[in-house]
Amino acid sequence: AARPLPYARSRHHFADVGDVADTDVVRVLLALTNRNMDKLKSIALDVSTPSSPAYGKHLSAAEVRALVAPPAADIDAVVAHLRVRLGDDATITVLPSSDFVDVVAAAAMVERCFNATFRVYQHKHSGRRIARSAHAAVLPVQLADYVDMVVGLGDFLETPQERRARRAATTTTTTTTTTTTTGTPYIAPVRGSERRLDITVVLNECPNGGGAVLPQLICAKSGARVDLNLTVNDSTFVFLPSQCSQSGSNVECRQRMDTTPWRRVQLRAAASYGGSGGYSFTYEPYFTPTSWSTPQDVHALYHVPPSAVTGAPRAGNASVVQFEEQWMSSDDMKQFVSRLGLPTPRYYIYGKNDENRPGGESTLDIQWITGIAPGVETRFWYVDGKGPTHGGFAYILEWLVMAAAEEYPPLVYSVSYGDTEQGFLEHFGNLDYVIRGDDELAKLAARGRTIIGGSGDAGWTNVGEMGNDVSDPDPDCSVMRPFWPSNSQWVTSLSSTFLTTYVAPVCDGDVVECTTVGEAPVSVAAGCAWTTGGGFSSRADNRRPPWQQAAVAAYLNAAANRSGALPPPTAFDAGGRAYPDVSTVGNNLVFVFANRTGPVGGTSSSGPIFAGLIALINAARLEAGLPPLGLL
């Protein structure tokens, strides 16, 4: 029987701005029903388990296709029906994996085929336009037995930039822990090293409304003098107007100072207006200084032999995957290599790139994976949508489809993108996109590919300033929002640590002063500006895999004996796939962006670091005649 297709539960961030002309072309992607997926996943685990006789005996693209692709008769039936309903002018392409059909056709013809009504929708904060149906479309009976899902009809996915723009337009100014009130200054995330602080205090509004202005540092409306000070531990500094600068309606005052290496710092900002005070902000709970890290530091931390990273060509290859207009600058890469004294990396650009519009995410990814593994050939892979009139944007599933089409895709991938499971429910209507994405990841695992995914930068809820959630959640952080694809069992999930002397509970007190530098999880509670992600999948199809049963059971049992160590049982599904799998250093890393050297952090830093390390291990294995690691 014909069946309704899923439709976004929430599209209110997109405004309906008009009709789609009948002659305008739209694109839809049909995912055909696979065969033998249970068998494929069993093979993927066997070839990835060192104790299995099948370890390392990865499948080829042709072998995967022969096992799971629909029968030729089913594919022919789908194409024949689409041709009849869409007309001779439509472009109907069966993709090389034989289980996806890409369609570009006139909007009126697609409407007729899927009982849709296309409208043009514009994102309220980015201006991006897409063509989508105004209601749930219908999969015709002739296709119902052959098609799992359709992308491009009822999905309204947002990019991270759009979510940030939306959040900025609808919330008050926030810091890592506190929402400010009118007249109260706040302290921006602190920068610096283990021995030097770079602190910025921001004032965005006087008590009576309106901002402060320079050079006198007075309130623009009342003319009241603003006295702004900063307390660092027991020392108070009064800002001079010469220490401040105007940034739009904000005034930003900066204090640079030395500090006792590695020791936590208490910070407090206060403001008074015409002598009337009472406006203060405390950086909760404190700031923990940490050193800057370079690729050479990471090599030393993880005992990488210098002979492995001379820049001489190594076996194997790797890739960083980018979306959403995240491009790279070759000039920034050259400066990164030059300023840090690194070997010349082996990388190439695959897909579209705009050298004049580099992105921070993409810059971080390519600089750090090549900094860790300079001799391994690395693909900077920008995944671009085909984008006919009113086209959407390519995303994770489109990349997986492209990777499946290659006979010899890169062996290791770092993917610093994703959304929460709740976000996909809201903006796709169900979890079909995620479930099919997992199937595609399993196919790559069976082929010996390693996928590395960051676990998110906003704790277990993925809510807040650093969050990835797209589901407009309640602000009380009461429910875990698992992050996909990092929580896929076919992905190695990466969390972040930072370098500190506070590496054991005894170091937190006033009695023992620890001096040995080690790694600790990045968190606001530990004095960082963000909290590394992790948790458990909530999906019924993504249960805890056998290879992590013992470790997760031991974790849950130990945590159950510590008061407050776990959220309430109603907040998470302890039987789901647990993540992350691995942590690496991922805070205060050095990179060069827009010709400026600065710090960067996030699990999207740890991802390319670990991907580079795996690429180095693969290189050694391949050079010794062994297969690549594949799924870890």
N, C-alpha and C positions, 0 to 999 in steps of 0.2 A: 504494500500500500504506500501511497505518497505519505511523506512525513514532514512536519514542520521543522525548519532549521532553527538552531538557537539564535537568540537575539539579545543584544546587550541589555543587561538589567539597568544600566545607567548610561545615558548619553548626554546628560545635561551640561557637560562641559563643551559640547558642540552645538552651535546655533544653526538652525535650518535657514539657509540663505537663498534658496531658490530651486527652480527646476533643473533637471539634467536634460539637455536637448536629446531628442530621439537619436540623432546622428552621432552624439558624443560616444566615445568608446570607453568601456570599463573593463576591468580585469578581475577574474575570479580564478581561484585555484581549487581544484577538486582533488581530494585525497581518496584514492581507491582502496577498497578493503583488501588487506594483506591476508595471505595464507600462512599457516605454520609459525605464527609468532612465538608460541610457547617453545617450540623446538629451536627456533633461532635464539631465543634468550637463554635457553639451556646451553647451547653451543657457545654463546658469548661468555658465559660463566666458566665453562670448561676450559676454553682456550686462554682464560685470564687467571686461572687458579694454578699456582706453581706446583701443587701436589698432584695435579691431574695429568694423565698420560697425554692428553690433548693440548697441554700448555704450549702456547706459542704457535700452534697450527691454525693461524688465522685464515678466515675465508677471504676469497677475492670478491670483487664487486659482482662478477658474473655468478659466483656461487650463491651470494646473498640474493641476487635477483631471481635465480632459478628456484630458490627455496620459498621466497615469500611473495613474489609478484603475482598479481591476479592472472588467471589463464588468459591466453590471447583472445579467446572468444568473448570473455567479459569486457576486455579493453575495447575490442571492436564494437561491442554493443553500446558502450558508453559513447564512443566517438560518433557512431552512426546516429544515435539519438540527438546528440548535440548538433551535428551537422544539419539535421532536418529542422531542428527548432531555431538554430541561430543563423542559418543561411550561409551562402557560399562566401560571403565577405568576411566571415569570422575566421580568426586564426586559432586553430585548435591543435595543441601540441602535446603529444605524449612524451613525458620527460624520460631521460635515459634510464632511470630506475624502474620504469614501467609501472609505477604505482601512483603517479601524479599526472593530472591533465591540466595544462595551463590554457586558459581561454581569454582571448581579447576580442570583444565583439561590441556591436552597437548596443547602447543602453536599452533601447526599445526591444531588441531581440532577447537580451538577457532577462528583462522584465517578463516577457512572455514565457520564457523557458522555466523560470523559477517563481512565477507569480509574485514578483517583487514590484516595488514602486520606488524608483531611484530619486533621491533628492541630493542637493549639494549641502554638505555640512562643513562649517568652519569652526575650528577650535577657537574658543573665546579669548585665549591668551597668547597663542602663537600665530594665529591667522592661517594655519595649514588647512587646506580644503581636501575633503574626500567625498566620493560618491558612495552612498549606502542606501539601502532600502529603508523606507519609513516605517516598515513593520516586518514581522518575521516572514521570511520567504519560505517556499515549499519545495522540497526535493521531489520531483515527479516520480511516479510509480515506476517508470521505465529505468530510473537510475537508482532507486532505493536499495536494491540488493547489491549494488556494486560500489557505492560511494559511502565513505565513513563521515566525511565532513567537507565543508565548503568555506573558504576564506574569501572575504570581499563583499559579503552581502549584509550581514548584521553585526559585524564586529567594529568596535570603536576604541581601539587601543591608543594609549597616549605614550609619548616619548618622555624620558626623565626630565628633559628641559621643559616640556609642557607642564608636567606635574609641579616642578619647582616654580614656574611662573604663576601657575594657579595658586599655589600655596602662598607665594609672596603677595599676591593680590588680595588674599582673603584672610590673612592672619596678621596679628600684631608682631612686632619685632621680637625674635626669640634668640636665645643663646643655647648653649648645650644643655642647660638645665632649667632655665627660668624665662618666664615671659615678663617683659618690663612694663611699667606703668608710666603715664605721662610725667615727665620731669626727671625720671630716674635714668641715670647713665647705665650702660652695660659694658662688660669686658668681652671683646671679641676673642675667639679661640687664640690662645697664646702660642706664639712661635718662639723659636730659639733652639739652643742646643742644651747639652747636659750642664753647661756652666754659664750660659748667657740667656737672658730673657728679652723678648721683644713683645711688649704689651701695648695694645691699642684700646683706649677707652672711647666709647662712642656715645654721643648725646644727640638724640634725634628730635626731641621736642621739649620745649619749656613747659612749666606747669599750666600756663594760661593759653597754651596752644602756640603754634608757630615754632620755628627753629631758632637756634642761636647763630650768630654771625660773627665773623672776624673782620678786621683785626682786633677789635676791642674785646671780643668774647662776651657779648651781651645778647639778651633775648631780643629778637627782631621786633616783636610787638610791644613789649612793655619797656624795653630799654634797660631792664634790670641787669646788673653785673652778674656774671656766672663765675662762681668759684668751683673749680673741679679739681679733685685730688685723688690720689691712688695710694692705698696702703698695701705694702708688701711685707708680710710677716709683721714686724713691729716698727717698720719705717714708713713714714708718710711723705709723699711727694706732692707738691702743689704744682699743677700744670701752668706754665706760662703760655700766653697766646702764641708765642713763637714756636711752641712745641705742637701746635694744632694746625689742622688744615681743614678746608671746607670740602665736603663731598656731597654735592646736591644740597639738600636741606639739613644734612647731618654735619656735625663737627666731630672730627676724629683727632684725639690727642695721643701721642706716642711716647712711651718711656722705654729706653733700652738700658739694661743694667746687667752687671755680673751677679751671679748667685753661687751659693755653695754647691759644688757639682753633685748632681743626682738627687739632691734633697728636695722634698716636697715644699711647695710655697703656698701660703695663704694670701689671697688677693681680695681686695675690697675697693670699690670705687664709690665716691660720694660727691654730691653736688649741692650747692646752696645758691639761692637766687636773691640778690639784694640783701644778703645777710640771713635769709630765711632758709634753714637747712631741712634735714629729715629725708633726703632723697639718696638712698644708698643701695648698692648692689654687691652681693658677695658671690664670687666665683666658686660654685659648689662642686665637689667638696673641697678641692684644692687643685693646684696644677703640679704635675710631676714632670720635671725636666727630663729629656731624653736626647741622646746624641743623634746627629744626622747620620744617615747610612748611604754609602755608595755601593755599587756592584762589587768592588774589591772588598769592602767590609763584609758583604754577604758571603762572598767566596770564603773568606777567613772564618766566618761564623759557622758555616756548614762544611768546612774542611774540604773544599774543592781544590784539587791539586793545581798549582799554577800551570803545569804543563798542559792541562785540559782546556785552558782559556787564553791561549796565546793569540787567537785570531786566525790560526791556520785552519783551512777547511776541514770540517768534520763530517762524518756520515750522518744521514738522516735529515730531517727537516722539522719545522714547526710553523705555527701561525698564530697571530692575534686577529680576532674577528671584530669588526666594527660595523656600527649601524648609525642612523640618525645624524648624518652629516658630521660625523666624527672623523676628520681627516688628519693628515700629518704634514709637518714641515720638514723637508730635507735639511734646511738650514739649521733648525733646532737640533736635529739629530747630529749634524756635524759639530755644533757647539757643545752638545752633551759629551760627545766622544773626546773633543779637544780639551774641554775644561776639566774633565775627570781623568784624563790620561788613559783612555780605554783603547783597546785594539779596534781597528776599523771593522764594523760589523758586516755580515753578509745578509742583506735583506733586499726584498723587491716589493713593489706596489702592485697589487692585483685588484683590478676594478677601478672605479672612479676615485680621483683624489683632487683636492683643491689646496695647493700649497699655501695660498694666501688666507685660508680659513682653517687653521689647525684647531683641533679640539683637545682639551685637557686630558680626557680619558684616553683617547687614541695616542696622544703623545707619551703619556705615562706607559702605556702597554708596550709600544714598540721600543722605546728607549730601554726599558728594564728587561724585557726578554732577551734582547740582543746584548745588553750589558752583561747578563748572566751567562749567555751562551753565544759569544761573538762569532765563533767559527761555524755554527750551525745555520744553514740557509733558512731564513725566516720570511714568511709571506705576511705582508700587511694587507689583510683581506677586507676591503670595504664592500659590504653587501648592499647593493643598490636595487631599489624597486624598478620594475619596467616602466611604471609611471606613465601610461597613456593619460588622456584627459581625466582630470580629477582622480589620479591614481593615489593610492595610499603609500605606505613605506614598507620596504622589506624588513623582515624581522627574523627571529630565531628559526622558525620553521623553514622560511625561504633559504636561509643559509644551509640548513641540514639537507634540504632537497638538492642544493647545488653541490654539496660535498658528496652526496650519494651518487651524483652523476659522474664524478671523476673516477677514473680507474686507479689512480695513485694520489689520493689527496694527502695533505700533510699528516705526519704521524702524531703531532701533539698540537692541541689548541688551547689557548687561553681566551675565555669568554667572560667579559666583565659586565654583562647585561642580564636582565631578567625582570620578572615581576612576581608578586605574591600569588598564591593560589586563589585567594579571595579577589585579588585584582582581576585575574582572568575570568572568574565567575561574573564579576560586575560588567566587564567591558567586552566579553565574548558571549556570555550567556550560559555557558557551561564549561567543562574542563576538557572538551574534545581537543582543543589546540595543544594543551599540555600532555594529554595522554598520547596523542599521535606524535608529538615531539619526543616523548620518551621512547616510543617504538623506533624512531629514526636514530636516536642516540644509541639504542641497543644494536642496531645494524652496524654503526661505526665501531662499537666495541667488538663485535664479532670480527671486524676487519682489522683489529689490532690498533685502533686509534685511541689516544688518551685525550679526554676532554677535561679541562680544569675550569671550575666556575667559582667565583667569589661568593661568599655566603651572606653578603649584605652588610651594611654599615650602620644599622640602627637596632641592634639587639635582636631579641626573639620576636618582637612585634613588627619590626620593619616600619615603624611609625615615627614621624618627627622630621627634623630638619635634614637629617642624612638618610631618611627612609626611602624605600623603594615601593611602598604600598600604593596601589592605585584605586583602592576600594572605598575611599572616603570613610575611613574607620572612625569609631569613637575615639576620643583623645585619651581615654583612661587606660589604654594598653592592657585591656583585660583578656585579650585573646591572642594566641600565637598566630602569626601570619607567615607561613612557610614560604621560602623563596625558591622559585623555579627558574632555570634548570639546575641550580646548585644542589637542590634536594633530590634530584634524580639519582637512582642507584647506578646509573650508567655514566655518572659524572663524578669526578673527584672534587669534593667541596673544600674550599680553602678559607680559613679564618686567619686573623691577623694577631700578631704579638708586637710588643715594643720592648726596647732595651731599657732596663731599670735595675736598681739595686733592691727594689721591693719585690723580691721573688719568693718570699715565704711569709706565712702569717706572722711569725715572730718579728719580721722587719717593720710591721705596721705600728708597733708600739713605741713608747718613749724610752724603753730600757735598752734595747739592742739596736745598734746602728749597723746595718748590713752594708758591706762595701763591695761584695762581688757582683758584677754586672751579669745579668741573665735576661731571660725572656719571660714576660707576663702577658696575659690576654689584654688587648686594647679595650678599655671601657671608661666611661665617664666616672664610674666609682673609683677607678684607679688613677684618676687625674688626667685623663685624655679628653679630647674634644668630641669623641664619638665612641660607639660601642660595637665591637665586632659581632656578626650575626651567627645564628645557629638555632637548632630546635628539632622539631619532628614534623614530617609531612602529615597532613590531615586526610590525604586521599585514600580511599578504600583500595585502589589499585596499586598503591605505593607503600607496601608494608615493609617492615624491617627485613632487609636481606639476610641470608644465612651467615654471610661473612662478618657481620657486625653484631650478631646475637650476643656473644659472650661479653664483648666490651661494653655494649649498651646496658645489658643487665647488671653488670658490675657497677657501672656509673649510677644507674637508678637506685640500686640498693645502697650504695654509699651515700648518695645525696639524701635518701629518705631518712637517714640517721642524723642529718644536720638540719636544724631548725631554719626555715626560710630558704633552703638551698634550691627548692623547686617551686614553680608556680602551683596554684591549685590544680588538682587533676582534671577539672572541667575546662581548663585553659588550653590543654594540649593533648594530643593523642600519642601516648607513650609507645603504642605498637607500630607507629609509622616509621618510615625510613629516617634515621637520625643523621644529622649533619651539624658541623663540618666533619671532614675526615682528617685533615692535616692543617697545621698552622705554620706560617713563616712570619718573619718580621715584616711589618707592613705600615709602619708609621714613621713620619719624618724622613722619608726617602728624598734624595736629591734628584731633581730633573730640570730640564731647560725647556721653558715654554714661552713663546713670543720673545725669544732672545734673552729671557730673564731666568737666572738660576734661583730656584726656590724649593721649599719642602712640599711633599705631597704624601697622602696616606689614604688608606682604605683597603678593603679586601681585594679591590681591583688592583692594588699594588702587589699583594701576596700572590695573586693568580699568575701574572707573568713571571714572577720570581720562581715559583714552583715549576711552571711550565718550562722555564729555561733549565732548571736542574734536571727535570725528566728528559729533556732533549739531550743533555750531556750524558746521562746514563744510557739513553738509547744509542747515542753515538758510539760509546764504548762497546755496547753489546753488538751493534751492527759490524763494527770494525773487528770484532772477535768471531764473527760468523753466527751470532745468535739473533733471534727475532726481537723486535721491539717489545717494550713492556705491555703496551695496550692498556686495557682497563685495569686500574690499580685496586 
